[in-house]
């Protein structure tokens, strides 16, 4: 039997759970080039299973995040110094400062007073290592940090770093389950995402991306099970970080998931009510006043531009030192929204036949994330659903343009650690790679539908 015949025979014997993403179309036999070698190295082969090299790679991918978390949690410096580059969970400091303000004798609304916040900051970060931080998040995240501050800031930071890692693993597992990714390469894809630079940056900087991924994945699972109100409630937990909630809402609107949006509104209302029950309505008035004083807060926070992934960064980074950077960036955000709307038009047949299509919502979410003015590398977990589907296309050798898909996915995987290149050439390489991945995935979804493949 030829190689192609063997592949098709194996594909014909797949169970329904193995083809959830693609329906029951025949297994396509890929040509030896250009992605076959990549797939045979990274993913298990049908005949050989796990060989020594594959086991070594798997162990490395499994242990790398654990080792990094141990180092940052137990070997990093305290916020007081001496070297802020290796501060344990440093981006958490801004939330500990906010919690300290709320636990002090000042009115809760003073959390958003610059002078009050600066004094609290100086009392915690004595090494003057964090100028530039400010109270820019809604109240719930500061209130949440206040809830665990009782065990001590250092101990709580260690605990949160380990919880972040576990939440990231849970989120990846839930997304794989939501996608119906019960194919032979699910373990490899899970390990690759577990150790992805975008995920590890959350540990190294003290960001909370693992928790956001878990909330996102829970929403996907509930949505795929048609528990739409509960899915919306799960998605609404991202309101704690509005720059992540906004693209999720926009993607749901484009996908016409109105019951999910109703659940999102319900969950957001409950979150608001719980926050007010703790510190009253004045703290929210302080937050609104702060936002009104800073109508383009993303511009104020627009630091480390080479680490941003958005259409705004793509078009405006070359003009960062000029007066046209802001209007050019705004036009870039508008263009990204138009791109998302164009994707929605291309997905109309898919959503009509499969309203709970995992790749369709993943693509819309990625496009809407690309329209977000402020999306740094550690928030690329919004792209993880799309990366799972792209990995499936490549691992199962179903991609219509295998070479471009491998190039786009591989580049997107590693580009977060290549930001020094962007800084040197004054161009957002990461944003360009994200655009390439989005366009390839849009083409794949469209071609799959036009050629009769079912899109689940």
C-alpha positions in Angstrom: 0.0 0.0 0.0 1.4 3.4 -0.9 2.1 6.1 1.7 -0.9 8.2 0.4 -3.2 5.2 0.5 -2.1 4.3 4.0 -2.8 7.9 5.2 -6.2 7.9 3.6 -7.0 4.5 5.1 -6.0 5.7 8.6 -8.1 8.8 8.1 -11.1 6.8 7.2 -10.9 4.9 10.5 -10.9 8.1 12.6 -13.5 8.3 15.3 -15.9 11.2 15.4 -14.1 12.8 18.3 -10.9 12.9 16.3 -12.5 15.0 13.6 -14.6 17.5 15.6 -12.8 20.5 14.0 -13.0 19.4 10.4 -16.1 17.1 10.2 -15.8 13.9 8.3 -13.9 14.9 5.2 -11.3 12.4 3.9 -7.9 12.6 5.4 -5.8 14.6 2.9 -2.5 13.2 1.9 0.2 15.9 2.1 3.1 16.1 -0.3 6.6 15.6 1.3 7.3 19.3 1.1 7.5 21.8 2.7 5.9 21.0 6.0 6.2 17.2 6.3 9.7 17.3 7.9 8.5 19.9 10.4 5.5 17.9 11.3 7.4 14.6 11.6 10.0 16.2 14.0 7.7 18.1 16.3 4.7 15.7 16.2 4.5 12.0 16.8 4.7 9.7 13.8 1.9 7.2 13.3 4.3 4.2 13.1 7.1 5.1 15.4 5.2 6.8 18.2 7.3 8.5 20.8 11.0 8.2 20.1 13.9 9.3 22.2 14.1 12.8 20.7 10.4 13.4 21.0 10.5 12.3 24.7 13.4 14.7 25.4 11.6 17.6 23.7 8.4 16.9 25.6 10.2 16.7 29.0 12.0 20.0 28.2 8.7 21.7 27.2 7.1 20.4 30.4 9.8 21.4 32.8 10.9 24.8 31.4 7.9 26.7 32.7 8.2 25.0 36.1 11.9 25.9 36.3 11.2 29.5 35.4 8.4 29.8 37.9 10.6 28.4 40.6 13.3 30.8 39.8 11.1 33.9 39.7 9.1 32.9 42.8 12.0 31.8 45.1 15.1 33.4 43.6 13.8 36.8 42.6 14.5 40.0 44.6 12.0 41.7 46.8 10.4 44.9 45.5 12.8 46.9 47.5 15.7 45.9 45.3 18.5 45.7 44.8 18.1 44.9 41.1 14.6 45.6 39.7 15.4 43.6 36.6 15.0 40.4 38.6 12.2 41.5 41.0 9.9 38.7 42.0 6.5 39.3 40.2 7.4 42.9 39.6 4.3 43.9 37.6 2.2 42.8 40.6 3.7 45.6 42.6 1.3 48.1 41.1 -1.6 46.0 42.5 0.0 45.6 45.9 0.3 49.4 46.0 -3.4 49.7 45.1 -4.3 47.2 47.8 -2.3 49.2 50.3 -4.2 52.4 49.4 -7.5 50.7 49.9 -6.4 49.3 53.3 -5.2 52.7 54.5 -7.3 55.4 56.1 -7.8 57.4 53.0 -11.2 57.3 51.1 -11.3 54.4 48.5 -11.7 56.9 45.6 -8.2 58.2 46.4 -6.8 55.1 44.9 -6.9 57.0 41.6 -5.3 60.1 43.1 -1.7 60.3 41.6 -0.1 61.7 44.8 -1.8 59.2 47.1 -0.7 56.4 44.9 2.9 57.7 44.6 3.2 57.9 48.4 2.0 54.3 48.8 4.4 53.2 46.0 7.3 54.8 47.8 6.4 52.9 51.0 6.7 49.6 49.2 9.3 50.0 46.5 12.1 51.7 48.3 14.6 51.2 45.5 12.6 53.6 43.3 12.4 50.9 40.7 8.9 51.4 39.3 8.3 55.0 38.2 5.8 55.0 35.5 3.3 52.7 37.2 -0.1 54.2 38.1 -3.6 53.1 39.1 -4.9 52.4 35.6 -7.0 49.2 36.1 -10.6 49.1 37.4 -11.1 48.5 41.1 -11.7 44.7 41.2 -8.1 43.7 40.6 -6.8 46.0 43.5 -9.5 44.6 45.7 -8.6 41.0 44.8 -4.9 41.6 45.7 -6.1 43.2 49.0 -7.9 39.9 49.8 -4.7 37.9 49.7 -2.4 40.6 51.2 -3.1 39.3 54.7 -0.6 36.4 54.2 2.2 38.9 53.4 3.1 40.4 50.0 6.1 38.2 49.4 4.4 35.0 50.3 1.3 36.0 48.3 3.5 36.8 45.3 5.1 33.4 45.3 1.7 31.7 45.6 0.2 33.8 42.8 3.1 32.9 40.5 2.5 29.2 41.0 -1.2 29.7 40.6 -0.6 31.6 37.4 1.3 28.6 36.0 -1.4 26.1 37.0 -4.1 28.4 35.6 -2.3 28.6 32.3 -2.1 24.8 32.1 -5.8 24.5 33.0 -6.7 27.1 30.3 -4.7 25.2 27.6 -6.3 21.9 28.6 -9.8 23.5 28.4 -9.1 25.0 25.0 -8.0 21.7 23.6 -11.1 20.1 25.0 -13.3 22.9 23.6 -11.7 22.5 20.2 -12.4 18.8 20.2 -8.7 18.4 19.8 -8.7 14.7 20.6 -6.2 13.8 17.8 -2.9 12.2 18.2 -1.0 15.4 18.5 -3.0 17.1 21.3 -0.3 16.5 23.9 2.4 18.1 21.8 0.3 21.2 21.0 -0.5 21.5 24.7 3.1 21.3 25.7 4.1 23.8 23.0 1.6 26.4 24.3 2.5 25.6 27.9 6.1 26.7 27.2 5.3 29.3 24.6 7.2 32.6 25.1 3.9 34.5 25.3 3.0 32.3 28.3 6.4 32.4 30.0 6.5 36.2 29.8 3.5 36.2 32.2 5.6 34.4 34.8 8.8 36.4 34.2 7.1 39.8 34.5 4.5 39.0 37.1 1.5 39.4 34.8 -1.8 37.6 35.3 -2.1 36.2 31.8 -2.6 32.6 33.1 -5.8 33.6 34.9 -7.1 35.5 31.8 -6.4 32.4 29.7 -8.4 30.2 32.2 -11.4 32.6 32.0 -11.2 32.7 28.2 -11.0 28.9 28.0 -13.9 28.4 30.4 -16.0 30.7 28.2 -15.1 28.7 25.1 -16.0 25.4 26.7 -19.4 26.6 27.9 -20.1 28.2 24.6 -19.3 25.0 22.6 -21.7 23.2 24.9 -24.3 25.8 24.1 -24.5 27.1 27.7 -24.4 30.6 26.3 -25.4 32.6 29.4 -22.8 30.9 31.5 -20.2 31.3 28.8 -20.9 35.1 28.8 -20.4 35.1 32.6 -17.1 33.4 32.2 -16.0 35.8 29.5 -17.1 38.7 31.7 -14.3 38.0 34.2 -12.0 39.5 31.7 -13.6 42.9 32.5 -11.0 43.0 35.3 -8.6 43.9 32.4 -10.6 45.9 29.9 -8.0 45.7 27.1 -8.8 41.9 27.0 -12.6 42.2 27.5 -13.0 44.6 24.6 -11.8 42.3 21.8 -13.8 39.4 23.3 -17.0 41.5 23.2 -16.3 42.7 19.7 -15.7 39.1 18.5 -19.0 38.0 20.1 -20.9 40.8 18.4 -19.4 40.0 15.0 -20.3 36.3 15.5 -23.9 37.3 16.5 -23.6 35.5 19.8 -26.3 37.7 21.5 -27.1 35.3 24.3 -23.4 35.1 25.2 -23.3 38.9 25.2 -26.3 39.0 27.5 -24.4 36.6 29.9 -21.4 38.9 29.6 -23.5 41.9 30.6 -24.9 39.9 33.5 -21.5 38.8 34.7 -20.1 42.3 34.4 -23.0 43.6 36.4 -22.4 41.1 39.2 -18.7 41.9 39.2 -19.6 45.6 39.5 -22.1 45.0 42.3 -19.6 42.9 44.3 -16.9 45.5 43.9 -19.3 48.3 45.1 -20.3 46.1 48.1 -16.7 46.1 49.3 -15.7 49.8 48.9 -18.8 51.6 47.8 -19.6 53.5 44.6 -17.1 56.3 45.2 -14.2 54.1 44.1 -15.8 53.7 40.7 -16.4 57.4 40.5 -12.7 57.9 41.1 -11.9 55.4 38.3 -14.3 57.1 35.9 -12.8 60.5 36.7 -9.3 59.1 36.1 -10.4 57.8 32.7 -12.0 61.2 31.8 -8.7 62.9 32.6 -6.9 60.5 30.3 -9.1 60.0 27.3 -6.4 58.0 25.5 -4.9 56.1 28.4 -3.3 53.6 25.9 -1.2 56.5 24.5 0.1 57.3 28.0 0.9 53.7 28.6 2.4 53.2 25.2 5.8 52.0 26.3 8.0 49.3 24.8 6.3 49.7 21.5 8.4 46.8 20.0 6.4 44.5 22.4 3.0 45.5 21.1 0.9 43.4 18.8 -1.6 45.5 17.0 -2.4 47.2 13.7 -1.8 50.5 15.6 1.8 49.5 16.4 2.4 48.2 12.9 1.6 51.5 11.2 2.7 54.0 13.8 5.9 52.7 15.3 8.0 54.1 12.4 6.5 57.5 13.3 6.9 57.2 17.1 9.0 60.3 17.5 6.8 62.5 15.3 3.5 64.3 15.8 1.7 62.1 13.3 2.2 58.9 15.4 -1.1 59.3 17.3 -3.4 60.0 14.2 -1.7 57.3 12.2 -2.1 54.8 15.1 -5.8 55.7 15.3 -6.2 55.0 11.6 -4.4 51.7 12.2 -7.0 50.7 14.8 -9.8 51.6 12.5 -8.3 49.5 9.7 -8.0 46.6 12.1 -11.7 46.8 12.9 -12.5 46.9 9.2 -10.3 43.8 8.8 -12.3 42.0 11.5 -15.5 42.9 9.8 -14.1 41.6 6.4 -13.3 38.3 8.1 -16.8 38.2 9.4 -18.1 38.5 5.9 -15.9 35.7 4.7 -17.1 33.6 7.6 -20.8 34.1 6.9 -21.3 30.7 5.2 -19.3 29.0 8.0 -21.3 30.6 10.8 -24.6 29.9 9.0 -23.9 26.2 8.9 -21.9 25.9 12.1 -22.8 28.8 14.6 -20.5 27.2 17.2 -17.5 27.0 14.9 -14.3 27.0 17.0 -12.0 28.2 14.2 -14.5 31.0 13.2 -14.7 32.5 16.7 -11.0 32.0 17.2 -10.3 33.9 14.0 -12.6 36.7 14.9 -11.1 36.9 18.4 -7.6 37.1 16.9 -8.7 39.8 14.5 -10.3 41.9 17.3 -7.3 41.5 19.5 -5.2 42.9 16.6 -7.5 46.0 16.7 -6.8 46.5 20.4 -4.7 49.6 20.9 -2.8 48.2 23.9 -1.9 44.5 23.6 1.5 43.4 24.8 3.3 40.1 24.3 2.2 38.6 27.6 -1.5 39.1 26.6 -1.1 37.0 23.4 -3.1 34.3 25.2 -6.0 35.7 23.2 -4.5 34.1 20.2 -4.1 30.7 21.8 -7.4 29.3 20.4 -6.3 30.3 16.9 -2.9 28.8 17.4 -4.5 25.5 18.4 -6.5 25.4 15.2 -3.5 26.4 13.1 -1.5 23.6 14.8 -4.2 21.1 14.0 -4.2 22.0 10.3 -0.4 21.6 10.2 -0.1 18.5 12.4 -2.9 16.7 10.5 -1.4 17.8 7.1 -4.7 19.3 6.1 -3.5 22.9 5.4 -4.0 24.0 1.8 -0.8 26.2 2.0 1.4 24.2 4.4 4.6 26.1 3.9 3.0 29.5 4.6 1.2 28.1 7.6 4.3 26.7 9.2 6.2 29.9 8.6 3.4 32.1 10.1 2.7 29.9 13.1 6.4 29.3 13.9 7.3 33.0 13.6 4.3 33.9 15.8 5.4 31.4 18.4 8.9 32.8 18.8 8.4 36.5 17.9 7.7 37.7 21.5 11.4 37.0 22.3 12.6 38.8 19.2 11.5 42.2 20.2 15.1 43.6 20.3 15.0 43.3 16.5 11.9 45.5 16.4 13.5 48.0 18.7 16.6 48.2 16.5 14.9 48.6 13.2 12.0 50.7 14.5 9.4 48.5 13.1 6.8 46.2 14.8 7.9 42.8 13.5 5.5 41.0 15.9 2.5 42.9 14.5 3.4 42.0 11.0 3.8 38.3 11.9 0.4 38.4 13.7 -1.2 39.9 10.6 0.3 37.1 8.5 -1.0 34.4 10.8 -4.5 36.0 10.7 -4.6 36.2 6.9 -3.4 32.6 6.6 -6.0 31.3 9.0 -8.7 33.3 7.3 -7.7 31.7 4.0 -7.7 28.2 5.5 -11.1 28.6 7.0 -12.6 30.0 3.8 -11.0 27.3 1.6 -12.1 24.5 3.9 -15.7 25.6 3.6 -15.6 26.2 -0.1 -14.1 22.7 -0.6 -16.8 21.0 1.4 -15.0 20.4 4.7 -17.3 20.7 7.7 -16.1 23.4 10.1 -17.2 22.5 13.7 
